[in-house]
């Protein structure tokens, strides 16, 4: 049985921490930035954990 390949699109978007948590960038920070307040831009700039409901699916895509 051949190995499963890592889904490269997902691998570029999701970071796995040392303890195995999945982190991702928030959406909404690519365009229309002049309309958004500075506070909104700052709040969107951080990384957040992947939603609990999606963790199993994302891990499978990453081959974990």
Order of alpha helices (4+ residues) and beta strands (2+ residues): alpha-beta-beta-alpha-beta-alpha
